[in-house]
Amino acid sequence: MLLYHGSNTEVTEPQLLGQVRGLDFGQGFYTTTNEKQAKRFAKTVRERREIGTPIVSVFEYNMDAA
């Protein structure tokens, strides 16, 4: 299964860091199976932070190995 993460920077290895603000579902590393949604969010993050480039990082998740 492919998972997508939209941001203003590439993520090669997800890390859980302490949050400085509240998020919709709490602390964590957010992904989606919807590539279009990740692209929209990457643009939103870039606009909010005014730095970086909208980018979607892609991760392969093996549900059988989980």
N, C-alpha and C positions, 0 to 999 in steps of 0.2 A: 504494500500500500504506500502511495506517495503522500507525503505531508508537506504543506507549504507554509512558510513564515515570511510575512511582509514586513519590511523595515526600511530604514534609511542607510543601512550598512549590511554587508554580507555576514552571515553567521555560518561558521563551519562546524563548530561544536557548541551546542546549546549549553548554557550555564544558568543555574538558578541563583540570582543575586537578590540581595535585600531590596525591597521596593521603597521608594520615597513618596509614592502616591498610591491611592487606592485604585484597583482595577476592577472591572466588572465581576470577575470570578476569583479574585484574590491573587496571591503570588503564584507565579508559574511562568512557563514558556508556552506561549500560545501558538497553535498551528491550526490549519484547516485542510480539508481534502479538496476544497474549492480553489483552484488556481486564480480565477478571476477575482474572488474575494481577497485573496492575499495581495494581488496587484493593486487593487483599490486601497487597501490598508497601507501598503508601502508608500503610495502617493500621499495619503493623508499624514503619515508619520513624517515624511520629508517636508511637507508644508508646515506642520506644527513646529518642528525643530529647526527649520530653516538652515539645515546643513545636511550634507551627504547626497546620496542618489537613491531614488526608489529602487529597491531590489527585492526579489523573491528568492529566498533560500529554499532548496528542495531536499527533503530527507526521505529515505526509504525505511519504512518500518515493517518488520516481520512479525506479524501477529502470532504466528505459530511458535516463534522463539520466545515470546513474551511470557 
